[in-house]
Amino acid sequence: MKKKMSLITVAVLILSIMATGCSTSRNASEPAAAQTPAEEKVLIVRAIGDPMSFNPDTLPDDNNYPIVQNIFNRLVKLDASKQIIPDLASKWEVSEDGKNITFFLREDAKWHDGNKVTSKDVKYTFDTIKANETYYMSTRLGIVDSIETPDDYTAVFKMNKADVSFIADLGWYGTFILPEHLYNNGEKWEDNPASKNPVGSGPFKLSEFKQGESITLVPNKDYHEGSPKLDKLIFSIIPDDATAVQALINGDIDMFENVPAGNVEELKAAGNIRLALNEYPSPMRIIFNLKDKAVQDVNLRKAIAAAINKEEISQKIYAGVQKPEYNMYPSLIKWASNSEETSPHFNIEEAKKVLEDAGYKKDANGFYVAGLTLDVFEGGGYPEAAKLIEATLAQAGIDVEVQVHEYNAWSEKVGTKRDFILEMQGGFMGPDPAALAKRFGTGQASNYAAYSSAEFDSLCEQGAATGDQGKRAEYYKKAQALLAKDLPYVPIVTFAGYDANRSDYINLPIDGTGKWGWAEFTYTDLAAK
């Protein structure tokens, strides 16, 4: 083996996938008909809700993620095609034993206040995350013994075990580099004024936040990759999908990620809207809280899984765009996904039989089990899918009440307090199958199920420690077989959707394979006429 693996070698080992889309040109307050190319280049992107914070590292927040990607930088980032590409790190090297990862930083990156970005910022950021166990990446950073900074532009991660997936993790949630000179003042990040008025090193700066309405970003003219082409980037908060679709048709917004499947033909007919289908390893799934006695019996979990009609959900809610998912790791990642040992297929009679064989008896209302709750968040077809699940579970003699929440309330109840029996979520299960350990490994922050299996943990650890893809696949497929047996969760449908964008603009995030991040608008520009 060569002493060091190159950036390209490491990147090939890692899977990821995310993408997004496009725009128009105008002042946000003016109607589309009044626009001319001479006016401001204003891209208006649909947002689902308010960000919980402008600190990008304390907790996972889907509402702030596309925003902070344009305000901050990471060491590496994900593009639209499953690849890790450079960000603040221009290159990196991995030692022969896999336990030292050295990142070489750009020397021209500056914070929005003019100070230089250095390796001290990198060390401060990750040391702080590791020391605060509630922060999203804290548990994962247990693999890092220390971070050394031999000079201002070199950061060396000293690992206690080899893990080729760690670099990919640095391009995902909770890994944005923060300015030490603003944050290292004795205050917790949650209380620090900088978490409300962010100073990043990215292509845009925060200009205005109108709660419940919009977030406006303006170009960072001194950005190290050149000033963005847009004059404004506005995230318009529209929680309701139908309202957002109409806003796109009317020209009030320019970009809508993951439009409802039922509106695709309507948008195609609009003529000036570009549609692109994107698939992500982010399946809808039901998670069981294994700390709750109500679902600790695996027989009940198997019965619930068998009473979910995934085909019905796929067709009725998503017009077949989001396909039924049975594999315990996304089937989109074919090399790593186990298609042999999967979650149960729909069979009401089998669900009843499992319960009866396990000794369950019907009550006066005809239920083998009653009093279960299923917590879901608004949007994305989740409440509608949950209602279909509620109905088929009732047919199997399982009484479940669906509880629908605004996203931030759901995140607080389910993610922070872990106050649920069953919950429905999506979420990226990439950019590498090592995500299985993050989602279901013992003690991991994202292990909402509180699943714990020494055998599963060991298989995931072995899968992460080797660079041989074939061997990695063997380990991860065995780990999935355990999940199929224990069923801490049930996959429902794949995540796929059309990104709808007005066709006036070029160099959108979806066009940036190998060049820019999946939600990055640095190079987005008005098309020449």
Beta strands, then each sheet from edge to edge (+ up, - down):
strand 1: 42-47
strand 2: 76-78
strand 3: 84-86
strand 4: 89-94
strand 5: 100-105
strand 6: 144-151
strand 7: 154-159
strand 8: 204-210
strand 9: 214-219
strand 10: 232-237
strand 11: 255-259
strand 12: 273-280
strand 13: 285-288
strand 14: 369-377
strand 15: 398-405
strand 16: 422-425
strand 17: 489-491
strand 18: 495-502
strand 19: 505-506
strand 20: 525-526
sheet 1: 1+ 10+ 9- 8+
sheet 2: 2+ 3-
sheet 3: 4+ 5- 7+ 6-
sheet 4: 11+ 18- 12+
sheet 5: 15+ 14+ 16+ 13- 17+
sheet 6: 19+ 20-
end
